[in-house]
Structure formats: structure tokens, C-alpha cells
């Protein structure tokens, strides 16, 4: 299975007096980087959540957001009887903060209602909250990985399509080489005859032969096909393919550059440039694969 590093999943669970929300999103990264943005009442779950996420992913910058919001029923039930003592404490703390930082934004109603203990006896025990949160996290990670797999499948199909087009271009290049080399050798021989007063035909043939050997691209075409074989093999095998494919993109680009530098006709130059464009398109897709 090929996995993309870009993904998103959002789930929630009704706990009666409150609703637990969790959101996972990721972008590409060379390594695994997990960032948590959670309410204070859920901070103690960061380590077990990190273990769950790292057990199912290996690369990507992943952001995990989670918060516990009072349900609409709980808000209605407590609208006329908030935790007065805790609100007073929050007011004193806010006043002290504003005494030092007068520009600090005030607490909103949502901030106050989310404060640990504001719902009084309805606050879940830590053990129950941990069990519910980890169960919800497992659900979120399942959806998250499934999204990665769907995206990875599409990226793999795109890369294979580009590989197919590259094979067509390589196949088109080989038959053109003898004609292109013969035409170029004739042009070069004509220039050499004009430059050499002695018109030494043996010397001319020797120089032309040496140059033809330097511009022979059969080896480059063979290596392009070999690298394309490896790209297809890696994609078929699946798993963590991003770094291996990134290396193969560099090798493909190297061969395409050599083909362009050795080109002796406008047709082969055009083919080399299209190959480079296709390689760059594949490289952009490979950057998103785990």
C-alpha cells in the first residue's frame, strides 16, 4: 500500500454532558513530526496519543487537535447555576494578568465554560476520559490512514502514467539516433574538410568517429529504462517508498540532462526536455509519499 503524507480526519464523540472533538491533519516532511494542540483537561493524553499516531505513520508533519466542549444540553442545564466560586477565581486571575498586561484579551464565555471543573460534578474521571479519548483517537487514525491510502493510490497512478509516457519517448529516441548521427557526421565532415587544407580523409573519419562515440546516448537510454523499471517495481511493492523514489527521480533527471547535452538534433533535444518535464512532475508527486 502506498501512503500519501497529506491527509485529514475529524471525529467526535458525545459523552453526555460534553462532546469530545479530535482532528488530525498532515503535510509532507522528511521525518515524523507530531504537534499537539489540546485543551488543558486533555494534556495528560499527549504521550499515549503520540504512541498511537507514531505506530501507524512514519513520515509527515502531523497536527493533532482535540478539545472537550460542553454539550448543548449541559449548557442549558447549567445556564442559571454556574460554578460561582471558580468564576470568581478566574476573575481575580484575569484582573491580575491585566494589571501586568493591560492589552491581553479578556476571557470569553467559551473560555470560561471550557475551564476544567466549570461543569462541577459532571466532569469525567480521568480514567474514563482517557479511555474515551483513546477510543476516539483510534477511530480518527483509521480514517486518517485510509485517507492517506486513497491519496497515495492516486499519486502512484499519476507517477505510473508519467513513467509510461517516458517509455514512449525513450522508444521514439532510439530509431532516430542513427539518422541524426549520420546527418551530424556529414555536416561535421564537411566543416572539417573546409578547415583542413590537406583534406586527410583518414584523419577526418577518425575525428568524426571519436565525436560520434562521445555523443552516443544508447547507454543513457538503457539507464532510463532501468530506472523506470525500478520506479514501477518500488510502486508495486508499496510501503515506505518516498525516499527511494526521490533518489530515483534524481537519477532519471541525471540521465535526461546527459541526453540533452549529447543531443545532435532538435528532435532529440525536444524529447530530452519533455523527459525532464515529466520527471519534475513525478518528483512533485513523490514529495508527498511516505
Secondary structure, 3 states (H helix, E strand, C coil): CECECCEEEEEEEECCCEEEEEEEEEECCCCEEEEEEECHHHHHHHHHHHHHHHHHCCCEEEEEEEEEEECHHHHHHCCCCCCHHHHHHHHHHHHHHHHHCCCCCCCCHHHHHHCCCCCHHHCCCHHHHHHHHHHHHHHHHHHHHHHHHHHHHHHHHHHHHHHHHHHHHHHHHHHHHHHHHHHHHHHHHHHHHHHCCCCCHHHHHHHHHHHHHHCCCHHHHHHHHHHHHHHHHHHHHCECCHHHHHHHHHHHHHHHHHHHHHCCCHHHHHHHHHHHHHHHHHHHHHCCEC
